[in-house]
Amino acid sequence: MSLTVQDISVVKALWAKIGSRADEIGAEALGRMLTVYPQSKTYFSHWADLSPGSAPVKKHGKVIMGAVSDAVAKIDDLPSALSQLSELHAYKLRVDPANFKILAHNIIVTVGMLFPADFTPEVHVSLDKFLQNLAWCLAERYR
């Protein structure tokens, strides 16, 4: 599903409003994923505390949202922007690519929860398309 010019504009405008809280969004979304989809904990078994709000969850949530923020900035060329991350997750970390879609869903839930006034149906669909494209690009090296 390709992003339209309107989708790109909506995502960039949303990110301009919410980007300053990206660390909070990342921690909440990752914490939700680890709780609701416990099978995703497999990739983080080296962490002492996998509970929502724990230091490792907050730290990795920040890393994730840094990558998402970078993807927003490079939204016109997501495959190139995410190539190295795709390679890392496919070959070194060996993360099941289904987890990218699960995390995308949790990011959407979190954005809707934290920014209800900004989370219009138009924003929802554009953000969903963007995050699904991001997940698809991350899964590229698995093909």
C-alpha positions as CSV (number, residue, x, y, z in Angstrom):
1,M,0.0,0.0,0.0
2,S,1.7,3.1,-1.2
3,L,1.7,6.5,0.5
4,T,-0.1,9.3,-1.2
5,V,1.1,12.9,-1.1
6,Q,-1.7,13.5,1.3
7,D,-0.6,10.6,3.6
8,I,2.9,12.0,3.6
9,S,1.7,15.4,4.5
10,V,-0.6,14.1,7.3
11,V,2.2,11.9,8.8
12,K,4.7,14.8,8.7
13,A,2.2,17.2,10.3
14,L,1.3,14.6,13.0
15,W,5.0,14.0,13.8
16,A,5.6,17.8,14.1
17,K,2.9,17.7,16.9
18,I,3.8,14.5,18.7
19,G,7.5,14.0,17.9
20,S,8.6,15.7,21.1
21,R,7.0,12.8,23.0
22,A,8.4,10.1,20.8
23,D,10.3,8.5,23.8
24,E,7.1,8.2,25.8
25,I,5.2,6.8,22.8
26,G,8.0,4.2,22.2
27,A,8.1,3.1,25.8
28,E,4.3,2.7,26.0
29,A,4.0,0.9,22.6
30,L,6.8,-1.5,23.4
31,G,5.5,-2.2,26.9
32,R,2.1,-2.9,25.4
33,M,3.5,-5.3,22.8
34,L,5.5,-7.2,25.4
35,T,2.3,-7.5,27.6
36,V,-0.3,-8.3,24.9
37,Y,2.0,-10.4,22.7
38,P,4.2,-12.2,25.3
39,Q,5.8,-14.3,22.5
40,S,7.7,-11.1,21.6
41,K,9.6,-11.3,24.9
42,T,11.8,-14.0,23.3
43,Y,13.9,-11.3,21.7
44,F,14.5,-9.5,25.0
45,S,15.3,-12.4,27.3
46,H,18.6,-10.8,28.2
47,W,16.7,-7.9,30.0
48,A,16.3,-8.2,33.7
49,D,12.9,-6.5,33.7
50,L,10.4,-6.7,30.8
51,S,7.6,-5.0,32.5
52,P,6.0,-1.9,31.0
53,G,7.8,1.2,32.2
54,S,11.0,-0.6,33.2
55,A,14.3,1.0,32.3
56,P,15.1,-1.4,29.4
57,V,11.7,-1.0,27.9
58,K,12.0,2.8,28.1
59,K,15.5,2.7,26.6
60,H,14.5,0.5,23.7
61,G,11.3,2.4,23.1
62,K,13.5,5.5,22.7
63,V,15.7,3.6,20.2
64,I,12.6,2.4,18.2
65,M,11.0,5.8,18.0
66,G,14.4,7.4,17.0
67,A,14.2,5.0,14.0
68,V,10.6,5.9,13.4
69,S,11.4,9.6,13.6
70,D,14.3,9.1,11.1
71,A,11.9,7.2,8.8
72,V,9.4,10.2,8.9
73,A,12.3,12.5,7.9
74,K,13.2,10.1,5.0
75,I,9.6,9.2,4.2
76,D,10.1,9.7,0.5
77,D,12.7,6.8,0.4
78,L,11.8,4.4,3.1
79,P,13.5,1.3,1.6
80,S,16.9,3.0,1.5
81,A,16.3,4.7,4.9
82,L,15.6,1.4,6.6
83,S,17.9,-0.9,4.7
84,Q,20.5,-1.2,7.4
85,L,17.9,-1.8,10.1
86,S,16.3,-4.5,7.9
87,E,19.6,-6.2,7.6
88,L,20.3,-6.0,11.3
89,H,16.9,-7.5,12.3
90,A,17.0,-10.2,9.6
91,Y,20.6,-11.5,9.8
92,K,21.9,-10.6,13.3
93,L,18.9,-10.3,15.6
94,R,16.7,-12.7,13.6
95,V,13.5,-11.1,14.6
96,D,10.3,-12.6,13.2
97,P,9.1,-9.9,10.8
98,A,5.5,-10.3,12.1
99,N,6.6,-8.4,15.1
100,F,7.1,-5.3,13.1
101,K,3.4,-5.2,12.3
102,I,2.5,-5.9,15.9
103,L,4.7,-3.1,17.1
104,A,3.2,-0.8,14.4
105,H,-0.3,-1.6,15.8
106,N,0.8,-0.8,19.3
107,I,2.3,2.5,18.2
108,I,-1.1,3.4,16.6
109,V,-2.9,2.5,19.8
110,T,-0.5,4.6,21.8
111,V,-0.8,7.6,19.6
112,G,-4.6,7.4,19.7
113,M,-4.5,7.1,23.4
114,L,-2.1,10.0,24.0
115,F,-3.3,12.3,21.4
116,P,-7.1,11.7,21.0
117,A,-7.8,15.2,19.6
118,D,-5.2,14.8,16.9
119,F,-6.1,11.2,16.1
120,T,-8.8,11.7,13.4
121,P,-9.8,9.0,11.0
122,E,-7.7,10.6,8.3
123,V,-4.6,10.6,10.6
124,H,-5.3,7.0,11.7
125,V,-5.4,5.8,8.1
126,S,-2.3,7.8,7.0
127,L,-0.3,6.7,10.1
128,D,-1.3,3.1,9.6
129,K,-0.2,3.2,6.0
130,F,3.1,4.7,6.9
131,L,3.8,2.2,9.7
132,Q,2.8,-0.7,7.5
133,N,5.2,0.6,4.8
134,L,7.8,0.9,7.5
135,A,7.2,-2.7,8.6
136,W,7.3,-3.9,5.0
137,C,10.6,-2.2,4.5
138,L,12.0,-3.7,7.7
139,A,11.0,-7.1,6.4
140,E,12.6,-6.6,3.0
141,R,15.8,-8.6,3.8
142,Y,13.7,-11.6,4.8
143,R,12.6,-12.0,1.2
